[in-house]
Amino acid sequence: MSNFFTDNPDLMFTLENLEMEELVALREDHYKQAEKFDYAPENYEDAKDNYKRVLTVIGEITGERIAPRSRQVDEEGPTLKDGVVKYHPLTDRNLKDLKDAGVMGVMLPRQYGGLNFPTTIYTMMTEMVARADASLQNLIGLQDIAETICEFGSEEQRQKYLPRFASGEADGSMDLTEPDSGSDLQSVRLKATQGPDGKWYLNGMKRFITNGCAQIHLVLARSQEGTTDGRGLSMFICEACPELKVRRIEHKLGIHGVPTAELQYNNVPAELCGKQRFGLIKYVMSLMNGARVAISGQALGIAEASYREARKYASERVQFKQSIDKFPAIYEMLAKMKTKLTAARTLLYETTRAVDLRYSYNLIDERSEKAKYYVKVAAVLTPMCKALSTEIANQIAYDCIQIHGGTGYMHDFDAERYYRDARITNIYEGTTQLQVVAAIGGIMQRVLDPMIGELLKMSCDGLDCRLLKMLEEMHEKQVEAVKYVAEKKDSAYHDLRARNLVENETIVLVGLLMLRDAKKDPKRVPLAERYILDAAHDFERNYQIVMSGDLSTIDRHRDVIDY
């Protein structure tokens, strides 16, 4: 029997030790919801116990039912016939299992049929689902669409759509990308026009739309005639109808279980979600917080599956009369995989905590100081988290195949599927390069310094004080490097060295978070030590590159490309 929650001590540690008291109290209206709903928690311990019970149920479903079906789903996938997309029958069974567990609207408020769980707990669920079947996570991960309607739609729209999401009756898709506008969403051209009757209609194309066959679509469209930038875009809700055609489903490297579609809108009736002109500058930016976190969870699920597959194979594969996990070259790889996995998870759930606080304080009063603070923190942490989690997932999946050797390259083993599935994670919802662009502004403004400053105040009781001192010195160097780049006032140099600065900010923060966790559990001390000592070399390399101030590097890069 396999339970993907109870067999994962790191996930259980996170639930037990992450500081969620504030965010849960806000989410539960300081537990006044217990007066309206008999299944709402009465205090924090009650809430945490409820989370644990639901996570244990999802752990059992993912381990016992979804994971054994994943290879066949990957082999056969969904189909498109006569314009109708059908999921694989085993995908339908997976969705039914999750629907029967009552987790299809896990973050939605209880008045709409949801469980009112925070993003943090929802992300733990999606991580387990991705470990079992990464493509299925794309389907349940689209609950962010319902969250967007909940946050920005009218009460009439909430009543119309949210109960359908919560019950599992409806699924959704996020229709942003177009054939000529991938990451450059400002150039979206799909038109939204208002008829004489005041109703909106959509015309144009969308491409690479995950679950484009969904019943409910959240669509970014150009509503202001004559505009060419983000200020002319609005968000719309539409439903599947004859005017919305699935032209094709893509043949992809991985994530085979979910259809990725090209869509044609032929005067599709739609409803404006929120205000005109706010589609990109407010609603998509908010949606990106959830999307980055969801893909980070997906990447971690794949990484967890890859690490476990590699460790299992290494313990069973005998060469030269001993299992290969006894060879230094192999156990060093496994140790690195485990360290990176733990580091990414530590950052992910610190990020979800910030996203939850951003949501709650924004709901209370978006002009308050706390709301403004967590908006900034989430805007920096979510791209940092996605960059780290997805790059690490690719590294771990790569090493999983390497440990398997030739067998890992064969289609008969899960290692190659994890490798294929991981590859998309650092591409969609913004490539790693775009995550750097999203994060660098907040890093230059030192948004995370209050958080880092608090962590630097921790005592080193039970720890090697040298590690805390190393991180303190790294932080001082990072502040120096940021100041150096800012004072150069050279946009080309700023852009070229942004990734070095983002990576170093991540190293400092993650190192501190891992030390904080090691104080709570001595078993985590070797992980923190390994991460900091390994990362110190990368930090110093980045620091020296930034401080070199070598503007000729830009020209040399161009010369190399032009050779």
C-alpha positions as CSV (number, residue, x, y, z in Angstrom):
1,M,0.0,0.0,0.0
2,S,1.4,3.4,-1.0
3,N,0.2,6.8,0.4
4,F,2.0,9.7,-1.3
5,F,1.4,11.9,1.8
6,T,2.3,9.7,4.7
7,D,5.3,8.2,2.9
8,N,6.8,11.7,2.4
9,P,8.4,12.9,5.7
10,D,9.3,16.2,4.1
11,L,5.8,17.0,3.2
12,M,4.5,16.0,6.6
13,F,7.2,18.1,8.2
14,T,6.1,21.1,6.2
15,L,2.5,20.7,7.3
16,E,3.5,20.4,10.9
17,N,6.1,23.2,11.0
18,L,5.2,25.9,8.5
19,E,3.9,29.0,10.2
20,M,0.3,29.1,9.0
21,E,-1.5,30.4,12.1
22,E,-1.9,33.9,10.7
23,L,-3.0,32.9,7.2
24,V,-5.5,30.3,8.4
25,A,-7.0,32.7,10.9
26,L,-7.5,35.3,8.1
27,R,-8.9,32.6,5.7
28,E,-11.4,31.5,8.4
29,D,-12.4,35.0,9.3
30,H,-10.8,34.4,12.7
31,Y,-12.9,31.2,12.9
32,K,-16.3,32.9,12.7
33,Q,-17.1,30.6,9.8
34,A,-17.6,27.8,12.3
35,E,-20.8,29.7,13.3
36,K,-22.1,29.3,9.7
37,F,-20.7,26.0,8.6
38,D,-20.7,23.0,10.9
39,Y,-17.6,21.6,9.0
40,A,-15.5,24.7,9.4
41,P,-12.7,24.6,12.0
42,E,-13.0,26.2,15.4
43,N,-9.3,26.9,15.9
44,Y,-5.9,26.4,14.2
45,E,-5.3,22.9,15.6
46,D,-8.8,21.9,14.3
47,A,-7.9,23.3,10.8
48,K,-4.6,21.6,10.7
49,D,-6.1,18.3,11.7
50,N,-8.6,18.7,8.9
51,Y,-5.9,19.5,6.4
52,K,-4.0,16.4,7.4
53,R,-7.0,14.1,7.0
54,V,-7.7,15.4,3.5
55,L,-4.1,15.2,2.5
56,T,-4.0,11.6,3.7
57,V,-7.0,10.8,1.6
58,I,-5.4,12.4,-1.5
59,G,-2.2,10.6,-0.7
60,E,-4.0,7.3,-0.8
61,I,-5.8,8.1,-4.0
62,T,-2.7,9.3,-5.8
63,G,-0.5,6.4,-4.6
64,E,-3.0,3.5,-4.9
65,R,-5.1,4.5,-7.9
66,I,-3.7,7.4,-10.0
67,A,0.0,6.3,-10.1
68,P,-0.7,2.8,-11.4
69,R,-2.7,4.2,-14.3
70,S,-0.3,6.9,-15.4
71,R,1.8,4.9,-17.8
72,Q,-1.2,3.8,-19.9
73,V,-2.6,7.4,-19.9
74,D,0.8,8.6,-21.1
75,E,0.9,5.9,-23.9
76,E,-2.6,6.5,-25.2
77,G,-3.7,10.0,-24.2
78,P,-6.8,12.0,-25.2
79,T,-8.4,11.9,-28.6
80,L,-10.0,14.4,-31.0
81,K,-12.7,13.2,-33.3
82,D,-15.2,15.4,-35.3
83,G,-14.2,18.4,-33.2
84,V,-14.8,16.6,-29.9
85,V,-12.0,16.0,-27.4
86,K,-12.3,13.0,-25.1
87,Y,-10.0,12.3,-22.1
88,H,-8.5,8.9,-21.8
89,P,-10.9,6.6,-19.9
90,L,-8.4,6.3,-17.0
91,T,-8.2,10.1,-16.8
92,D,-11.9,10.2,-16.4
93,R,-11.6,7.6,-13.6
94,N,-8.9,9.7,-11.9
95,L,-11.0,12.8,-12.1
96,K,-14.0,10.9,-10.7
97,D,-11.9,9.7,-7.8
98,L,-10.8,13.2,-6.9
99,K,-14.4,14.5,-7.4
100,D,-15.7,11.8,-5.1
101,A,-13.1,13.0,-2.5
102,G,-14.6,16.4,-2.7
103,V,-11.5,18.3,-3.7
104,M,-12.4,19.9,-7.0
105,G,-13.0,23.3,-5.5
106,V,-10.6,23.0,-2.6
107,M,-9.7,26.7,-2.3
108,L,-13.2,28.1,-3.0
109,P,-15.3,29.7,-0.2
110,R,-17.7,27.4,1.5
111,Q,-20.8,29.4,0.4
112,Y,-20.0,28.2,-3.2
113,G,-19.4,24.6,-2.2
114,G,-15.7,24.8,-1.7
115,L,-13.5,23.7,1.3
116,N,-11.9,27.2,1.8
117,F,-8.4,25.7,2.0
118,P,-5.4,27.9,1.6
119,T,-3.1,27.8,-1.5
120,T,-0.5,26.1,0.7
121,I,-2.6,23.0,1.3
122,Y,-3.9,22.9,-2.2
123,T,-0.3,23.0,-3.5
124,M,0.6,20.0,-1.4
125,M,-2.3,18.2,-3.1
126,T,-1.2,19.1,-6.6
127,E,2.4,18.1,-5.8
128,M,1.1,14.6,-4.9
129,V,-1.1,14.4,-8.0
130,A,1.9,15.4,-10.1
131,R,4.1,12.7,-8.5
132,A,1.5,10.2,-9.6
133,D,0.6,11.7,-13.0
134,A,2.0,15.1,-14.0
135,S,-0.5,15.6,-16.8
136,L,-3.4,15.1,-14.4
137,Q,-2.1,17.9,-12.3
138,N,-2.6,20.2,-15.2
139,L,-6.3,19.5,-15.1
140,I,-6.9,19.9,-11.3
141,G,-4.3,22.8,-11.3
142,L,-6.7,24.9,-13.4
143,Q,-8.7,25.5,-10.3
144,D,-6.9,28.9,-10.3
145,I,-9.4,29.9,-12.9
146,A,-12.2,29.6,-10.4
147,E,-10.1,31.5,-7.9
148,T,-9.7,34.4,-10.4
149,I,-13.5,34.5,-11.0
150,C,-14.0,34.4,-7.2
151,E,-11.6,37.3,-6.6
152,F,-12.4,39.6,-9.5
153,G,-15.8,38.5,-11.0
154,S,-19.2,39.8,-10.0
155,E,-21.4,38.1,-7.4
156,E,-23.7,36.9,-10.1
157,Q,-20.7,35.3,-11.9
158,R,-19.6,33.6,-8.7
159,Q,-23.0,32.2,-8.1
160,K,-23.2,31.0,-11.8
161,Y,-19.7,29.4,-12.1
162,L,-18.1,28.5,-8.8
163,P,-20.5,25.8,-7.5
164,R,-20.0,24.0,-10.9
165,F,-16.2,24.1,-10.3
166,A,-16.6,23.0,-6.7
167,S,-18.8,20.0,-7.5
168,G,-16.5,18.9,-10.4
169,E,-19.4,19.4,-12.9
170,A,-17.3,22.0,-14.8
171,D,-13.6,22.2,-15.7
172,G,-11.7,25.2,-16.9
173,S,-9.0,26.5,-19.2
174,M,-6.9,29.7,-19.2
175,D,-6.8,31.0,-22.7
176,L,-3.9,33.5,-23.0
177,T,-1.3,32.4,-25.6
178,E,-1.8,33.1,-29.3
179,P,0.1,32.0,-32.4
180,D,2.1,35.2,-32.6
181,S,2.2,36.2,-28.9
182,G,3.7,33.6,-26.5
183,S,5.1,35.3,-23.5
184,D,4.5,38.8,-24.9
185,L,0.9,39.0,-23.8
186,Q,0.7,42.7,-24.5
187,S,0.5,41.8,-28.1
188,V,-2.6,39.6,-27.8
189,R,-4.9,40.2,-30.7
190,L,-8.0,38.1,-30.1
191,K,-10.9,40.7,-30.3
192,A,-13.7,41.3,-27.9
193,T,-16.4,43.5,-29.4
194,Q,-19.6,44.7,-27.7
195,G,-22.8,44.3,-29.7
196,P,-25.7,46.8,-29.7
197,D,-27.4,44.7,-27.0
198,G,-24.4,45.3,-24.7
199,K,-23.2,41.6,-24.9
200,W,-19.6,40.7,-25.7
201,Y,-18.3,38.5,-28.5
202,L,-14.9,37.0,-29.1
203,N,-13.2,36.5,-32.4
204,G,-9.7,35.1,-33.1
205,M,-7.3,32.3,-32.3
206,K,-5.6,30.9,-29.2
207,R,-2.8,28.3,-29.2
208,F,-1.1,25.9,-26.8
209,I,-4.1,26.1,-24.5
210,T,-3.9,23.5,-21.8
211,N,-7.3,21.7,-21.5
212,G,-8.7,23.8,-24.3
213,C,-11.7,21.5,-24.5
214,A,-12.9,22.7,-21.1
215,Q,-16.5,23.8,-20.3
216,I,-15.5,27.2,-18.9
217,H,-12.8,29.5,-20.4
218,L,-11.0,32.5,-18.9
219,V,-9.9,34.5,-21.9
220,L,-7.5,37.4,-22.4
221,A,-8.8,39.6,-25.3
222,R,-8.4,43.0,-26.8
223,S,-11.5,45.0,-25.9
224,Q,-10.3,48.6,-26.7
225,E,-10.2,49.3,-30.4
226,G,-7.0,50.9,-31.7
227,T,-4.8,49.8,-28.8
228,T,-1.7,47.7,-29.2
229,D,-0.5,47.3,-25.6
230,G,-1.6,45.8,-22.3
231,R,-3.9,48.7,-21.5
232,G,-6.3,47.6,-24.2
233,L,-6.8,44.1,-22.8
234,S,-9.6,42.7,-20.6
235,M,-10.5,39.4,-19.1
236,F,-13.6,37.5,-20.3
237,I,-15.5,34.3,-19.3
238,C,-17.0,32.1,-22.0
239,E,-18.4,28.6,-22.1
240,A,-17.9,25.8,-24.6
241,C,-20.3,26.3,-27.5
242,P,-20.5,25.5,-31.3
243,E,-18.8,28.9,-32.0
244,L,-15.7,27.9,-30.1
245,K,-13.9,25.2,-32.1
246,V,-11.0,23.0,-31.1
247,R,-9.0,22.9,-34.3
248,R,-6.4,20.4,-33.2
249,I,-4.7,18.9,-30.2
250,E,-0.9,19.2,-30.1
251,H,1.5,16.2,-30.3
252,K,3.9,16.9,-27.4
253,L,7.1,15.7,-25.9
254,G,5.4,15.0,-22.6
255,I,2.4,15.6,-20.4
256,H,0.5,13.4,-22.8
257,G,-2.6,12.9,-20.6
258,V,-3.9,16.4,-20.9
259,P,-5.0,17.9,-24.3
260,T,-3.2,21.0,-25.4
261,A,-5.4,22.7,-28.0
262,E,-5.5,25.3,-30.7
263,L,-8.8,27.2,-30.5
264,Q,-10.8,29.2,-33.0
265,Y,-13.3,31.8,-31.7
266,N,-16.1,32.6,-34.1
267,N,-18.3,35.2,-32.4
268,V,-18.2,33.4,-29.1
269,P,-20.6,34.9,-26.5
270,A,-18.7,36.1,-23.4
271,E,-19.0,38.0,-20.2
272,L,-16.6,40.7,-19.0
273,C,-14.8,39.5,-15.8
274,G,-14.0,42.5,-13.6
275,K,-13.3,45.9,-15.3
276,Q,-12.3,46.7,-18.8
277,R,-8.5,47.3,-19.4
278,F,-7.5,45.5,-16.3
279,G,-7.1,42.1,-18.0
280,L,-3.4,42.0,-18.2
281,I,-2.1,44.7,-15.8
282,K,-4.1,43.3,-12.8
283,Y,-6.0,40.0,-13.4
284,V,-3.3,38.1,-15.3
285,M,-0.6,39.3,-13.0
286,S,-2.7,38.0,-10.0
287,L,-3.4,34.8,-11.9
288,M,0.4,34.3,-12.5
289,N,1.0,34.0,-8.8
290,G,-1.2,31.0,-8.7
291,A,0.1,29.6,-12.0
292,R,3.7,29.9,-11.0
293,V,3.0,28.1,-7.7
294,A,1.0,25.4,-9.4
295,I,3.8,24.6,-11.9
296,S,6.3,24.7,-9.1
297,G,4.2,22.1,-7.3
298,Q,4.0,20.1,-10.5
299,A,7.7,20.2,-11.0
300,L,8.4,19.1,-7.4
301,G,6.0,16.2,-7.8
302,I,7.9,15.0,-10.9
303,A,11.2,15.6,-9.1
304,E,10.0,13.5,-6.1
305,A,9.0,10.7,-8.4
306,S,12.3,10.8,-10.3
307,Y,14.4,10.8,-7.1
308,R,12.5,7.9,-5.7
309,E,12.7,5.9,-8.9
310,A,16.5,6.6,-9.1
311,R,17.0,5.6,-5.4
312,K,15.0,2.4,-5.8
313,Y,16.8,1.4,-9.0
314,A,20.2,2.1,-7.5
315,S,19.4,-0.1,-4.5
316,E,18.3,-3.0,-6.7
317,R,20.8,-2.8,-9.5
318,V,23.8,-5.0,-8.8
319,Q,27.2,-4.4,-10.6
320,F,30.5,-5.9,-9.6
321,K,28.7,-7.9,-6.8
322,Q,27.2,-4.9,-5.0
323,S,24.2,-2.6,-5.5
324,I,25.3,0.6,-7.4
325,D,24.0,2.9,-4.6
326,K,27.2,1.8,-2.7
327,F,29.4,3.5,-5.4
328,P,30.5,7.0,-4.3
329,A,29.6,8.4,-7.8
330,I,26.0,7.2,-7.4
331,Y,25.4,8.1,-3.8
332,E,26.8,11.5,-4.3
333,M,24.3,12.0,-7.1
334,L,21.5,10.8,-4.9
335,A,22.6,13.1,-2.1
336,K,22.6,16.1,-4.4
337,M,19.1,15.1,-5.8
338,K,17.7,14.9,-2.3
339,T,19.3,18.2,-1.2
340,K,18.0,20.1,-4.2
341,L,14.5,18.6,-3.8
342,T,14.3,19.6,-0.2
343,A,15.6,23.1,-1.0
344,A,13.0,23.6,-3.7
345,R,10.2,22.4,-1.4
346,T,11.3,24.7,1.4
347,L,11.1,27.7,-0.9
348,L,7.8,26.6,-2.5
349,Y,5.9,26.5,0.8
350,E,7.4,29.7,2.0
351,T,6.1,31.2,-1.2
352,T,2.6,29.7,-0.9
353,R,2.4,31.2,2.6
354,A,3.2,34.6,1.2
355,V,0.6,34.1,-1.6
356,D,-2.0,33.2,1.0
357,L,-1.3,36.3,3.1
358,R,-1.4,38.5,0.0
359,Y,-4.8,37.1,-0.9
360,S,-6.3,37.5,2.6
361,Y,-4.9,41.0,3.3
362,N,-5.9,42.2,-0.2
363,L,-9.4,40.9,0.4
364,I,-9.7,42.9,3.7
365,D,-8.2,46.1,2.4
366,E,-5.8,46.3,-0.6
367,R,-4.6,49.7,0.5
368,S,-3.3,48.5,3.9
369,E,0.4,48.3,4.5
370,K,0.3,44.5,5.0
371,A,-1.6,44.0,1.7
372,K,0.9,46.2,-0.1
373,Y,3.9,44.3,1.5
374,Y,2.7,40.8,0.6
375,V,1.8,41.9,-2.9
376,K,5.4,42.8,-3.4
377,V,6.8,39.8,-1.6
378,A,4.6,37.4,-3.6
379,A,5.6,39.1,-6.8
380,V,9.3,38.3,-6.1
381,L,8.9,34.9,-4.5
382,T,6.6,33.3,-7.1
383,P,9.1,33.7,-10.0
384,M,12.1,32.8,-7.9
385,C,10.2,29.7,-6.7
386,K,9.2,28.7,-10.2
387,A,12.7,29.2,-11.6
388,L,14.3,27.1,-8.8
389,S,11.7,24.3,-8.7
390,T,11.5,23.7,-12.4
391,E,15.2,23.9,-13.1
392,I,15.8,21.5,-10.3
393,A,13.1,19.1,-11.5
394,N,14.8,19.0,-14.9
395,Q,18.2,18.3,-13.2
396,I,16.8,15.5,-11.0
397,A,14.9,13.9,-13.9
398,Y,18.1,14.0,-15.9
399,D,20.1,12.4,-13.1
400,C,17.4,9.8,-12.7
401,I,18.0,8.5,-16.3
402,Q,21.7,8.7,-15.7
403,I,21.5,6.5,-12.7
404,H,19.4,4.0,-14.7
405,G,21.9,4.0,-17.5
406,G,20.7,2.5,-20.7
407,T,17.5,1.1,-19.1
408,G,16.4,4.7,-18.2
409,Y,16.4,5.6,-21.9
410,M,14.0,2.8,-22.6
411,H,10.2,3.4,-22.9
412,D,9.5,0.5,-20.6
413,F,10.7,2.5,-17.6
414,D,9.1,5.5,-15.9
415,A,12.4,7.4,-15.8
416,E,12.1,8.6,-19.4
417,R,8.5,9.7,-18.8
418,Y,9.5,11.9,-15.9
419,Y,12.3,13.4,-18.0
420,R,9.8,14.2,-20.8
421,D,7.2,15.6,-18.4
422,A,9.7,17.8,-16.5
423,R,10.9,19.6,-19.6
424,I,7.8,21.7,-20.0
425,T,7.8,23.0,-16.5
426,N,10.5,25.6,-17.0
427,I,8.8,26.7,-20.3
428,Y,5.1,27.2,-19.7
429,E,3.6,29.9,-17.5
430,G,6.7,31.9,-18.3
431,T,10.2,30.5,-19.1
432,T,12.9,30.6,-16.5
433,Q,14.4,33.6,-18.4
434,L,11.1,35.4,-17.9
435,Q,10.9,34.5,-14.2
436,V,14.2,36.3,-13.9
437,V,12.7,39.4,-15.5
438,A,9.7,39.1,-13.1
439,A,11.9,38.8,-10.0
440,I,14.7,41.2,-10.7
441,G,12.7,44.4,-10.0
442,G,11.9,43.3,-6.4
443,I,15.4,42.2,-5.8
444,M,16.8,45.5,-6.9
445,Q,14.4,47.2,-4.6
446,R,15.4,44.8,-1.8
447,V,11.8,43.7,-1.1
448,L,12.9,40.5,0.7
449,D,15.4,42.2,3.1
450,P,12.9,42.3,6.0
451,M,12.3,38.6,5.7
452,I,16.0,37.8,5.3
453,G,16.8,40.2,8.2
454,E,14.5,38.3,10.5
455,L,15.9,34.9,9.5
456,L,19.5,36.2,10.1
457,K,18.5,36.9,13.7
458,M,18.0,33.2,14.5
459,S,20.3,31.7,17.0
460,C,22.7,29.0,15.9
461,D,21.9,26.7,18.8
462,G,22.1,23.2,17.5
463,L,23.6,24.4,14.2
464,D,27.1,25.0,12.9
465,C,27.4,28.8,13.5
466,R,29.8,29.0,10.5
467,L,26.8,28.3,8.2
468,L,24.8,31.2,9.5
469,K,27.8,33.4,9.3
470,M,28.4,32.4,5.6
471,L,24.8,33.3,4.7
472,E,25.2,36.7,6.5
473,E,28.3,37.4,4.5
474,M,26.6,36.3,1.3
475,H,23.7,38.7,2.0
476,E,26.1,41.6,2.5
477,K,27.8,40.8,-0.8
478,Q,24.4,40.5,-2.5
479,V,23.4,44.0,-1.3
480,E,26.7,45.3,-2.5
481,A,26.3,43.7,-5.9
482,V,22.8,45.0,-6.3
483,K,24.0,48.5,-5.4
484,Y,26.9,48.2,-7.9
485,V,24.5,47.2,-10.8
486,A,22.1,50.0,-9.9
487,E,24.8,52.7,-9.8
488,K,26.1,51.6,-13.2
489,K,22.8,52.8,-14.7
490,D,23.3,50.6,-17.7
491,S,20.2,48.7,-18.8
492,A,22.1,46.2,-20.9
493,Y,24.4,45.3,-18.1
494,H,21.4,45.1,-15.6
495,D,19.6,42.7,-17.9
496,L,22.7,40.6,-18.6
497,R,23.4,40.1,-14.9
498,A,19.8,39.8,-13.7
499,R,20.0,36.0,-13.6
500,N,23.2,36.1,-11.5
501,L,21.5,38.4,-9.0
502,V,18.3,36.3,-8.9
503,E,20.2,33.1,-8.3
504,N,22.2,34.6,-5.5
505,E,19.1,36.1,-3.8
506,T,17.6,32.6,-4.0
507,I,20.7,31.0,-2.5
508,V,20.7,33.3,0.5
509,L,17.0,32.9,1.2
510,V,16.8,29.2,0.7
511,G,19.9,28.6,2.8
512,L,18.3,30.6,5.7
513,L,15.0,28.7,5.4
514,M,16.8,25.4,5.5
515,L,18.7,26.4,8.6
516,R,15.5,27.5,10.2
517,D,13.9,24.1,9.4
518,A,17.1,22.3,10.7
519,K,16.6,23.9,14.1
520,K,13.2,22.2,14.3
521,D,14.5,18.8,13.2
522,P,18.1,17.8,13.7
523,K,17.8,15.2,10.8
524,R,17.6,18.2,8.4
525,V,21.0,19.6,9.5
526,P,23.0,17.6,6.9
527,L,20.6,18.8,4.2
528,A,21.1,22.4,5.2
529,E,24.8,22.0,5.4
530,R,25.1,20.3,2.1
531,Y,22.9,22.9,0.4
532,I,24.8,25.9,1.8
533,L,28.3,24.5,1.2
534,D,27.5,23.5,-2.4
535,A,25.6,26.7,-3.2
536,A,28.5,28.9,-1.8
537,H,30.6,28.2,-4.8
538,D,27.8,29.1,-7.2
539,F,27.1,32.3,-5.2
540,E,30.8,33.4,-5.3
541,R,31.0,32.8,-9.1
542,N,27.8,34.9,-9.7
543,Y,29.1,37.6,-7.4
544,Q,32.5,37.8,-9.1
545,I,30.8,37.9,-12.5
546,V,28.5,40.8,-11.5
547,M,31.3,42.8,-9.8
548,S,33.6,42.5,-12.8
549,G,31.6,45.2,-14.5
550,D,32.8,43.8,-17.8
551,L,30.6,45.6,-20.4
552,S,32.6,44.0,-23.2
553,T,31.0,40.7,-22.3
554,I,27.9,41.8,-24.1
555,D,29.8,42.3,-27.3
556,R,31.7,39.1,-26.9
557,H,28.3,37.2,-26.6
558,R,27.2,38.8,-29.8
559,D,30.4,37.9,-31.5
560,V,30.0,34.3,-30.5
561,I,26.5,34.2,-31.8
562,D,27.5,35.8,-35.1
563,Y,30.5,33.6,-35.7
